[in-house]
Amino acid sequence: MWMKAIKKELNVWWRIRAGWKEFAIPSPFRNRKLCDGSTNPNLEPICGRPLRLKFNTATCHLYIADAYFGLLELGPNGGVAKQNPTSAEGVPFRFTNGLDIDTNTESGRMRVLRFNLESEEQGHDSKVFAQLPRVPDNIKRNEKGEFWVALNTRRTGRIVIDAPYPIGIKDWVIARNSDGHVIAGKGERIRGESSEMVEAFACKEGVKLAIDKAQNINYSYQQSEETVYDEYYRINFTFVTGPESIVFDCRDEGPYVGVSDGRILKWQGPKLGWKEFAIPSPFRNRKLCDGSTNPNLEPICGRPLGLKFNTATCHLYIADAYFGLLEVGPNGGVAKQIATSAEGVPFRFTNGLDIDTNTGMVYFTDSSTLFQRRNVDALIRSPFDRSGRLLQYNPYTKRTSLIYRGLVFPNGVALSKNNSFLLVAESGRMRVLRFNLEGEEQGHDPKVFAQLSRVPDNIKRNEKGEFWVALNTGRTGRILTDAPDPIGIKYDVEGNVLQQLDGKGGFTFNSISEVKEFNGRLYIGSVIQPYLSILNA
């Protein structure tokens, strides 16, 4: 009897000794040092906050409603969860909460359906195209009209082909013709460890590629350069990309640029090269962030966009897409966060800025209250997001006030030379607006300063009071001037075109974000390129 009691107690003790064990994390970018053991709600956007959990009994996959990372999914062995949809109808999730699962769905039924769009059967019920022993995911058609069906999970059953594991191109895929007959299926593994395939496709060149969601394998190439101008120079970066904005300090030193890993870099000449000048947050993880070009790390690492030195104080102001409006002294270091919201609404996508050096007022844009910068493609495609705002920060009262709302992707900002009006690039409508800050029209609706056939980005004023507008995307339309491929336009104060910068159709000037005229040269930034371009003005 006493032995039974001891065994019972030991059994309980061993179970208690095992205790809780980590099963899953919501993101591969979650910082363990910062997050593990945290009870701080302010860290939840970085660490995640799972609320509702549910296993799909058909696949044994766990679905997670994470308040910040959206709808997540992971396999029965746990690990890093896969991020599924993060938005609906073009509106991002802001607080994902409850969930439940209907296991009686087509993926749950492990089959492919055929819907006829023509002839007598149009509009009738679908027919079963293929019944599978495993869960199908994406379907891709090749040039011959055959279909690749990716088999995502449950590698238990077999399909009657010569592959012991019907997993297709490298892994987890089978191919069928238009009648639904199996034509291929290979069992070769991509890696020695288990992973899940979500999609497979064939390139035009006949090179078969696979996307492995567990290992995050991706493929890229670098296009060869072309000579676009005789007087063309380039300052390259190591590891980082995307010199979005360009500034020079009170001593005309620089240029300074914000790059993909969240840092502000300063050019110190060919011998010393680029040197770190500032970082956006004291919590930025260098090991994780330095050298990063991954947009998914931007909420942790930061992404500086608009830059401007206040010539009266030599302080640098930074519009960081995620950390808001920042300020750093003339010696650099860790930037101070000075504004993160207006009218009780947090900034979601802080973008362009300019400073009235007479008053110290900072004018800047919050491109959207719905989309972050890493979702910029969704913002551009969204037909209804008019949540963009033009804002003003007062450095004396430390308050941020609204100048104008209802803008469609407001972007670059530039004050006139006498600070009487302000130009704002409204990227979503491909135009530049003029806001009068003085006189009878102050506070009225803006006027259209320029209508464009391509998407404008940053606006920079030169010493003469003229404005350079960078044209970022849409290099297909033409503007009626002598430049066949305009990537930048210079305007006078009345909106008359003075000069066009011709990209000559080359890769060198892809995704131009800014044209900065300084000391007889044009410094050209880009959101994607690993270099800063320089031309003679």
Summary of the structure (lengths in Angstrom):
residues: 537
radius of gyration: 27.4
end to end distance: 95.6
largest distance: 99.7
contacts: 1674
relative contact order: 0.07
helix: 11%
strand: 39%
